[in-house]
Amino acid sequence: MSNSSFTYVPAPYPVEARPRGVRFSGREIFQLLVSTLVLTVAFSISRMNGIFGTFVSLDDLLFVLPIAFVAVLTGYLLHELAHKLVAQGYGMRAEFRYWPFGLLFALLTSLMGFVFAAPGAVMIHGRTTLEKYGRISAAGPMVNLLIGAILTPMIIMLPSPYAYVAFFVATINVFLAGFNLLPIPPLDGSKIFGWNKAVWAAMIASAAGLYILQIMITA
């Protein structure tokens, strides 16, 4: 699964007009809910190998759906909210907008047994600096890395089926962190790399280390 992070729109407005604090519009909440639900369905379908999977029972579906929801909630929703909250903390306007075609593409690819999507992005407006821009960019992958670091050891510490839940959620978060840290525009990695190469190197090394650890644990 891919994840477009956020889009910066250099359209500043007067500093005194910038509202402070955490703010969500009704439209934004609706679009966050829709994108989260669509991705949950997409991950559930892909987890059952899409159209190539064998028939599954209702019990199987009820088992996969909540796990997929937790994976999307942590790997995608918290990632986007991290961008938004850090940007708003800097006094900028930040609001999530979904991309209907990207969500549809997620559903279509899930039928093939994997998920590739560009579900949307946090649109950010206002004056900023290179450092603030880099910190906003780093917020999303940092959340994914933190969740991955917490859950990866639990894969071997927890009994089944909790270990499976930890594995599912941890691998999704580490993958999203690594993918978004690639120094390719418009991914977060390109913005972090442009701001502070040492921070970028530490984050990409952390993602690689967690990925290798997950392979070793599950081998």
Stockholm file with secondary structure:
# STOCKHOLM 1.0

chainA/1-219         MSNSSFTYVPAPYPVEARPRGVRFSGREIFQLLVSTLVLTVAFSISRMNGIFGTFVSLDDLLFVLPIAFVAVLTGYLLHELAHKLVAQGYGMRAEFRYWPFGLLFALLTSLMGFVFAAPGAVMIHGRTTLEKYGRISAAGPMVNLLIGAILTPMIIMLPSPYAYVAFFVATINVFLAGFNLLPIPPLDGSKIFGWNKAVWAAMIASAAGLYILQIMITA
#=GR chainA/1-219 SS CCCCCEEEECCCCCGGGCCCSCCCCHHHHHHHHHHHHHHHHHHHHHHTTGGGSCCCCHHHHHHHHHHHHHHHIIIIIHHHHHHHHHHHHTTCEEEEEECHHHHHHHHHHHTTTSCCCCCEEEEEESCCCHHHHHHHHHHHHHHHHHHHHHHTTHHHHSCTTHHHHHHHHHHHHHHHHHHHTSSCTTSHHHHHHHHCHHHHHHHHHHHHHHHHHHHHHHC
#=GC SS_cons         CCCCCEEEECCCCCGGGCCCSCCCCHHHHHHHHHHHHHHHHHHHHHHTTGGGSCCCCHHHHHHHHHHHHHHHIIIIIHHHHHHHHHHHHTTCEEEEEECHHHHHHHHHHHTTTSCCCCCEEEEEESCCCHHHHHHHHHHHHHHHHHHHHHHTTHHHHSCTTHHHHHHHHHHHHHHHHHHHTSSCTTSHHHHHHHHCHHHHHHHHHHHHHHHHHHHHHHC
//
